[in-house]
Amino acid sequence: MLSLTSCNEEPDGSNLFSTDDLTIGQMLQQNAELSAFNAILQKCGYDKRVSTYQEYTVFAPQNAGVSQYLDSLYNDNNVRFPHNGIQETANFTSLDVMSKVALMSDSLCEDIAKYHMSGEIFKQSDISGEATCSTLLTGRSISVYIFTDGQYSGKTSLNNNVAIIEGDIEAVNGMMHICSGVIPRSDRLINDQLREESDLSIFYEALVRTGFDKVIQKENKGVRYTLAETEPTNRDGAKLYCPTECMVKWTIFAETDDVFRAAGINNFDDLARKCAEVYANCGEWYDYVKEKGIEISTGTDYENEFNVVHMFVAYHIINGGMPVDEIVYEYNSSTNTTWNFSFGYEPQEYFETMLPNTLMKVWETNPKTTKNLYINRYRQNNTLTDEIGTFGSDATHQIIFSGVQIDRGNNKSKETLNGYIHRIKGMLFYDRQAVQAQNERMRFDSSCFISEVINNGIRGANSAQIRAFCGGDATYDNSRVIFDNGYFDNIVCFNPNTNLVFCTEGNWRAHNSDQFQGWGAYDFAIKLPHVPTGDYELRIIYPPMQRGGLMQFYIGNSPSQATMNAAGIPFDAYANPYENDYFGYSDIPDEDDGTNDYGVASDQTMHVRGYMRAPASFSRGGNNSITDKLTLSDPSDPYSAVRGNMIGSTSCRTEKNYGTMMLRHIITTQRFEQGKDYWFRIKNLITNDAQLGWSFDFIELVPVGIVNSKTMTEDWY
């Protein structure tokens, strides 16, 4: 057993190259036009990184661009630190570029170095046309488009400012792209950046009037996290990356002034009147307001949490900073080897907003082509079907509300020091229609309702990025991250020996190709997302396996153990469905001999006994050989959509064998009220076996009206 440790970022000198092949570091040394950037790397020690076996993509700015960028930093008066960390001197702009670099603080050098390096290997063709690419500056990314005019027309654009002048320069330890200048990154807080966006003036005024400009200034928790020497490690003895700080970030969806004007809103007063129209009687559909007996204000007390303008702004803010291509798990050059959605499934994620206990749904249509993102898209009978193996017939699945589209155009999203601003193409409200759109099976991926995972570069990170966080140290398990037990706001640990682990993006049998886990003598509770008031079936997904363990589930209205009640009898994740008839499980046969019902009958038997197959919407990464939607090829044959398609290992629904299969377990059916908190506790009852673990990939909250529909069945996805 090893003690857990945070990542040591100093590269191991034994990894230095000794051959005649050129590393990125050697290329920088030999190119006089890149000498300033090389000096920046030397000041913060990152020159050693680009001279080791660890692979990187490096965006190397030319000297003229470095000089121009440092001038802009030095002369920027709208900053928190004088000259952005550059030592004051007379006639700074007249100095040569190397003299300017000498006056930079080490921390500024490190920030620039990290922002120009990625732990992934990106060719120019990989990133051209993509939305973002990752950097070593934790949680920060670079937006990537194509210049359409000007001197760099047709060249790859980085943050809408810098062009790749010469790309795809191969080194023995990665890839280098020579850039026209330093890639600009915003060091403004999100509220300060909003102030500078001239086309968001009405929204910004509402933000200030409601006091949210002060709320979203927070950028970290101000705590240094460590792990005690007595904490257990992973099963294989490898060290694990442990974040030592916790950043706080935000995502804001903002209407432009043009969107407001199209809705008849020309100024703040017009917006206030519109908010009164929408929210004055919101107790009719907003259960939280009704259950708490809250009086809605239509007056000028805009900082009142339940003033109509305050409610409007609150519903536009998520505690979780996400670039536009990471709001849902998206297919792109970074995820193409692990992206695992099957059979035309369109990613749909749910996020809690700053409006108390409310959800926002984001739905990506055509995830491999147009990749349009819509907020609160509402389809009739979503997650129900009137056909076997499809999402349902078009006639019974009409689009009731297409949703508020997120603008993915060039320069429409802005990254800031503590979050992201995304422009939207329509008016966004938490109205009756938004609530009705949530009358469906809601699948909450753990990476979407644990904000700390979003805010600290963990959600969406792959093994290359985690390895880069650790300076390429091969003694680390780069597929997992471990956390101090006090790291999360909405997780409490009752046993100090609990290990909280996140399996980062990889070829897991997991929704979004990642999952949260508890290891060892785990006993923790997690706060569940709030849902509109109603009766729900609560489910979890799990892998039956030898390391599954025996656990007791509890549900309560607070993190106090005294308020929690056991949910059923102890749950045995070790039990083998092939050896225990109680599951009602049987494999879906591989044969298409006319007798195969593809699991329809056993699905019903399993559900009565508290179990379900895993969804068909995803597979282990690489196994999703069919990514187009299934349709009935022969209306007279109810199985014609799945015949020859949904067999083998094409999805987790059909994955076989103990230790590799996945199941869902129904924990309870009970009433959930929007005005109450619900905490879900998972306690390992076998405390003397440190090899046991629990996978917390996602939960499902399903209205009983969906479960017990008289005219349709829940789809397989």
N, C-alpha and C positions, 0 to 999 in steps of 0.2 A: 504494500500500500504506500502510495506517495502522498505527500501533502499537496493540496491544490495551490496554484500560484497564478498571479496575474502575469501577463505576457511581458517578457523582456524584449524590448524593441532593438537593442544593440545587436547587430549581426555578428555571428560567430566568425572570427578571423580565419578559422581553418577552412571556411568556404570560399576564400579568395581564389580566383583563377590563377593558374600558373602556366597556361599554354600561350601560344602565339595568337589564338583567336581573340577577336576584339569584343570586349564587354561594352555595355552602354557607357560605363565610366570612362573607358579608354577612348571611345568615340568623342565624348564630350571634351576630353583633354586635347584631342588632336584637331578639333574644329575651333578656330579662333573666333568665329562668329557666335559661338556658344560659351565663351569663356566666362561671361557674367553669371549665367545660370550655373555653370560648374562651380564658381566661387560661392554662390548661394548654397549649393549642396554641401560644399566643404565646411561652411560656417556652422551648419547644423548637424554635420556628421552623416548626411545621407549619401555622400560620395561613396562611402563604404558599401552601402546597400546596392548601388548600381554596379558594383564591382564583384559581386558574389554570384553563387550559383542560383540564388533566388531570381525568378523571372518577373519582370515588370514591363509595363508599357509606360514610356516616358514621353511627355509632350515638352520639347525643349525650345524655349523662346530665344529668338535672336537678340543680340546685344542691343540693337536700336530699340526694339520693343521693350526690353527690360528697362532701359534708361527712361523711356517715355512713361512707362507704368510707375516707376519710382517717383518721377516728377509729380504724377497725379496724386499719389499717396501723400507726398510731402505737402502739397498745396491744398489738400482737402480739409476744409474747415468744419465740415459736418461729421465729426468723428468723436469717439469717446476718449481716445488717447492722442496726444499731440503728435502730429505728423505720422500717425499710424505706426509708431514704434521706430521711426527713423530719427537718429540723433540730429539735433538742431545744429545748423552751421550757416555761415553766410554764403550766399550765392549758390545754393544747392544745385539749382538747375544748370548751372554752367560747368559743374564738375564732370569729369569723364565717368563712364559707367562703372568702372572698377572702384573708383573712389566713393561712388554712391553706395555700392554694395557694402563697402567697408563700414558704412554708417548705419547699416540695418541691424536691428536687434536679432538675436539668435531665434527668438520665438517667431518673428516675422519670416525669417528665412525658412524655418521649419514648416510654417503654414503654407508658404509658396511651394516648397519642395513636395509636401504631401499632396497638394492640390494638382500637381503636374505629374503624379505617378499613380498607376493603378496596379493592383496585384493580378489583374487579368491581362491576357495578351489580346490586344485589339489591333487588327489590321484596319486600314482606313476604310476598306470596303465593308468591314463589320459594323462600323459605327455610323457611316454616312446614311442619313435618313432615320436613324434611331433617335429616341427622345433624349436619353441620358446615358452616360457611362460613369462607372464608379471611380472614386479616387481613394487615396490613403487617408485623406482628411475625413475622419470618421463622420459618417452621415451626410457628407457633401458629395455632390455629383456635378458633372459637366453636361450642359445641354448641347446637343449636336444636331445641326441642320445643314443646309446647303445655301451658300450665298447665291442669290438670284440676280444681283446687279452689282455695279461698282467694280473696283479694281480686282476684287477677289471672286467675281462672278463664276459660279460653277465649282468653286473650291469648298471644302468642308469647313463649316463655321462652328466655332467653339464659343459657347455663351454669347452668340450673336455679335461677336466683336473681333475675335482672332481667327485667322485662317491657317490651315495646315499648308505650308509652302512646299515641303517635301516629305512625303509619307512613306511608311512601310520600309524603314531602314532596319534591316534585320541584324541583331547582335546575338551572340551565343547565349545571352541571358535575357532575351526579350526582344522588344520592338521599340524603335524610336521614331517620333514624328517631329520634324522641325517646324516651328510655328512662327508666325509673324510677330508675336508679342506674348507677354505674360497673360494668361487666361484670367480675366477679371472675375473675382468672386465678391459677392456683397458681404461686407462686414457690418451692414446695418441690421438692426433688429427688424422684425417683420412689420411692426407698426411704423417705423421710420421709412421703410421701403414703400409702404402703402401711400404715405404722404407724398412721395416723389412720383407716383403713378398718376399722371394728369387725367387719364381717362377713367379713373376710379374715384373721382372727387366726391360724388354723392355718397358712395359707400363709406369712404374714409370719414366724412363728416359724421355719419351715423355711428361709426366705430368710436370716434372721440366722444360724441355726445352721450353714448351709453357707458363710457368708462372702460370699454374693452381694450383701448389702446394701452392702458396701464396693466391689465391682466396679462396680455400677451408679451410683455417685456421680459418675462422670466425665460432664462436660457439654460439653466442647470439647477440641480437640487442643492448644490453647495456642500455635498458630502463626499468624502473619500472612502471608497469601499475596499475592504480586504477580506481575505478568508483565513480563518484560524488554522493553526498548524494541525489541529486534531481532526479537521474535516477529511472525510474519505475522498478518494479519487475515482476516476472511471475504472472500468473493469480490467482494462488492458495495461494500466500503468502509465499511460501517456499523460503529459501535462495538458491542461485545458486553458484556453484564453478566458480571462476573467476581467470584464470592464471595471475600472477603478473609479470612474466618474459616471454620472448619469445626467445626460443632457435632456432638456425639455424643449420640445418643438411643437409647432402648430401648422395645420393646413387650413387656409382660408379660401373659400369659394366666393368670388366677388362678381356682382353684376357690373358691367361697364356703364358709363353714363348713357351710351347709345341704347343699351338694353333697357335702362330705366325710362328713357324718353319714349321708346317704342311702347311702353306700358303706360304712358301718360304721366310719368313722374319726371319733373324737370328740376326739382330741388328737394332739400331735406323735408320741407313742410309737406310737399306732395307725398313723399315717402311715408311720413308719419300718418297721413290720412289713409293711405293704402294699407298700412299695417293694422290700423284700427278696423278696417273693413274685414281683414282676414282673421285677426286674433281676438277681437272684442268678445266674441262668444265661443272661444275655442274650447271651453269646458264641455261642449257637446261632443267633441271627439278626442280631446286631450285628457286622458283619464287621470293623469297626475294632478292636474288642476282641479278636477272634480273631486277626487279622493281627498285632497288636502284642503278643500274649501277655500282655494286661493281667489282673491279678487283681482281681476285683470284691470290694469290702469291704461287709460287712453290719454292721459294728461302729459305734462311736460317733465315728469320725474323720470327721465330716460335711464337713469342708473338703477332704478327699481327693477329687480330681476324679472318681474312680471308686468313691466311696461311693454306695450305692444312693439315698440321699436327695439327695445332691448331683446325681446324674444326673437324678432326677425334677425338681428345680427348674430345672436347666440347660435341659431341653427345653421349658420354659415361657417362655424369654427369647429375643428376637430383637434383634440389634444393628441397629436401625432403628425410629425412632419414628413410628407410623402411627395417625391417628385411624381410627375404625371404618369410615368410609365411603371410606377410601383404601387399605385393605388389598388390595383388588382394584380394578380400574378399573370404577367404578360409574356407573350412569346416574342423574343428578340434574340440578338446575337449572344447575349450573356446567358440566356436561359434555354437556348435551343437544344441542349443535350439533356436537360432535366425537366423541361416543361412537359407536363404529364396529363393534360386534359384529353378526354376521349369522346368520340361520337358526337362532335359538334357542340360540346358543352360550352356555354358562354359564362365566363367568370362573373360571379356576383358576390360582393362583400358588403358587410354591414358594419357601420361605425357609430359609436355614440358621439353626440354633439354636445356643445356647451349649453344647449337648451335642456334643462333638467330631464334626465331619463328618456331622452328621445333618440331614435335611430335614423340614420341616413343610409340608403342603399345605393351602391354604385355598381352598375352593370355594364360590362364591355360586350358589345355586339361584334360578331365576325372577328374573333381574337387573332386570327392568322392573316387577316387582310386589312380591312379598314380601321379596326381597333377603335371604334367610337365609344366614348364613355358617357353614360347617362346617369343622372342622379334621380332616384325614385321612379324609375321606369316601371310601369304598371301594366302587366299582361293578364288578361282574363285566365283564371284557373292555372296560374303559374304553379309549378311543381305537382300538378295533377295531370293525369293523362286518360284519354279514352281509347288508347291503342297500346298494344303490347310492345314494349321496347323503344318507344319514341317519346318525344316531348309532348305529344298530343296533336290532334288534327288542327289545321288552321281555323276551321269553322268555330271551334270551341276555345280558341286561344288568341282572340283578337287583342291588339294593343289598345288599351284604354287611354293611357297617357304615355307618350313616347319618352318622357323624362326631360330633365334640364341637361342639355349637353355641355360638357366641359370642352372649352376651346383648346384644341391641340395645335393651333397654328404657331408659326414661328414667333418667338418672343411673347407669347401669350401667358406663359407661366414664369414666375420669378422665384429664384432661390434666395433666401436670406440667411443670416447667421443662425436664426432659430426657427426656420420653417419655410413654407412655400405658399405662394399666392397663385391661384389658378382662376383665370377668367371663365365665366360661364355665359351661355348664350340665351338664358331665359331667367324669369323670376323664380326664386327658390323660396318655398314656404313649407312649414310643417302644418299642413292642412288636412282636411278629411281624406283627401285622395292619397296623401302620403301614408296615412294610417292604414287605409284599405289595401294599399300595395304590400303591406307587411302581413296580410292574411295568407301566408304561405309557409312552407317549410323553410325555416331560417337556419342556415348553417353558419356558425360563427367559428372561423378559423382562429386558433389561439394567438396567432401572430397579429391579428387585427384588433383584438380587444385588450391586449397587454401593451399599453402605449410605450413603455420603456424599450421593448423590443423594436418598435418602429423607430423611436427617436435616436437610437444609438448605433445605427448601421448594422443591426443584426438581422432584422427581417429583410429578406431579399439578398443577403450576403451568401456567397458561395465559398467553397473551400479555398479557392485562390485568394479571395479577399481576406479571409480569416488568417491564412498563412502569412499574408503580407502584413497584417496587424502585428504578427509575432516576429517580424523581421526575417521570415523564412526559416525559423528554427524548426528542424525536422523532428524534434522531440515532442512537439505539440500535436495533439489530435485536431486537425484543422477542420473537422466536420461538426464540431460541437463547441458550445460556449457555456460556461458555468457562471452562476451569479451568487453574490452575497445574498443571504436570506432576507436582508432588509432592503434590497434593491427596488422592490416593486411596491407601489402604493396599494394595489388591489390584490395582493397575495400576502397571507400571513402563514408563518410556519410554527406549528405547535411542538415539533420535535427539532431541537437544534442540529440533529444529525441529518436533517433533510438536505438533499442536494437538488437544486433546481437547475436544469440543463435545457438548452435549446439546440436541437439538431438543425443546422443551417441547410440552406438549399442544396439538395443532392438527390441521388437516385433512391429516395426512400419510397415506401408504399405509404404516401401521405398526401393529403390535400395541400396544394401549393408547394409540394416537395419539401416541406419542413415540418417540424413538430416540437412541441414543448414536452418535457418529461420530468418526472420525479424519480430519484434514485435512492437506493439504500433504505434506511428506516424512515421513509418519508411520511409526513403527516402535515398536510397544508390545506388551506382553504383559499379559494379564488372567487372573487366577486363576479357574478354572472352579468351579462349585458341585460339592460332593462328592455322589456317588450310591452306592447299595449296590453291592457288588462284582459285576461281570458284564461281558459283552461288549456294547458299545454302538455304535450308529451316531451319529456327531457331525455335525450339520448347522448351517448358517447360512442366513439369508435375506438376499437382496440384490436391488437393482434393476439389471438390465443397462442401462447408459447410457454416454454419451460421457465423463462425468467419473468413470467407475467405476474406472479404473486397473488396473495389473498388480501383483499382490502374491504373496508367498510366505507360506504358513502353516507354523507349527512347533508341536510339542507337546513339553513337557518337564515334569519333576517339581519344578522350582524356577524362580525368575525369572532364573537365570543362563543367558546365551546358550549357554554351553558344554554345558549339559544338554539342550538342545533339538534335536530332530530334525525335518527337513523333512517335512511331511505332503503328499506328492504333488508334482506339478510346479507351477510358478507358475500362479496362477489369474488369468484375464483377465475382469474384470468389465465390460470394454468390449465384449466379443464380443456380436454381435447374433444371437440365437437364430433370427431369420428368415433369416439369411444363412449360417448354419453348420449343416449337417445333423447334425453330431455331437450336438447337444443332443437330437435326436429330438422337438423341440417342434412343435406345431401348435396354432393357435387352436381353442378350442371354438366351433363354429358357433353363430350366433344362431337358425338355423332349427330348428323342431320338426317335421321332415318324416318322422320315423320312421326315419331313418338315423343320427341323431346319437347317438353313444355318450357324449357329454359328457366326453370325455377319458380314458375307461377304458383304451383300448389304448395311447395315447401315454403315459399315466402309467407303464405298465410299461416301455416303451422308454426313457423319460427316466431312470427309477430305475437301470436297468442301467448307464447312462452317467454316473451321478453327479449327476443333477439331479432336481428335483421342482417341480411347480407350487407357488405360494404357497397357504396355507390358505384355505378358504372361510369361516373363522370371523370374518374381519374384512374391512373395505373401507376405502377412503378415506372420511374423515368425511363423512357426508351421503349416501353412495352405498348405505348398508345399507337399501335399501327394503323388504327382507323380514327381519323380526326374529323370526318364529315358526319353530319347528322344522318341518322337512320330514318328511312321512310318506308311506308308500305309499298312494296313493288307489285303486290297482287291483293287488291281489296278483298278478294274472297278468301284469302289465307291470312288469318290474324297473326301468324308468326312470320310472315314474309319479310318484315323489317329486320328481324334478328337472325333469320336462318342463314347460316354461313358466315355471320359477322360476329355475334356475341358469344364466342366460344374461346377456349384456351385462356391465355393470359392477357387478353386485350384490355382488361380493366380489373379493378380490385373486386368488382362484383363476381367475376368468374375465376379469380385467383384461387388455387387449390393448395392443399397440404397444410398440415399442422406446422406452425412456425413461420409460414409465409402468407397464409390467408389473413383476411381482415373481416371482422364482424362489427355490427353495432349492437349496443346493449341499451335497452329501455330502462332507465333508472326509476322514473316515477311519472305518474300523470297527476297533475295538481293545478291549482289556480295560482297564477302569477299576477300580481297587481303592479301597475306601473309606478305607483306611489311608494313602493317598498323596495328595499334592497334584498337580494338573495345571494347567499354565500354557499358555495359547493365545496364540501370538505372531502378529501381523499386520505384515508388513513391505512397504511400498510400494517397488517396484523402479524406479519412475520418479521420481527425486528432483528433476528440474529443472522440474517442472510443479506450481506451487502451487495450481492449480485442481482437482486431483484430491481425491477424498474417499472414505471408506469408511464404510458404514452398518453399525452393529452393533446391530440392533434386538433380535434374540433368537437364542439357540442352542437346538437340540433335542438331547437325549440320549435315544436310543431303544433299549431292549433288543432284541437281535437276534431274540429269540423273538417279539417283536411284529412286527418287520419281516418275518420269514420264517414267520409263522403259516400253518399248513396248512389251517385251516378258515375263516379270516376274512381280511379285508384291513384295512390301516390306514385309518381314516376320513379324510374330506377336510378335517377341521376342525383 
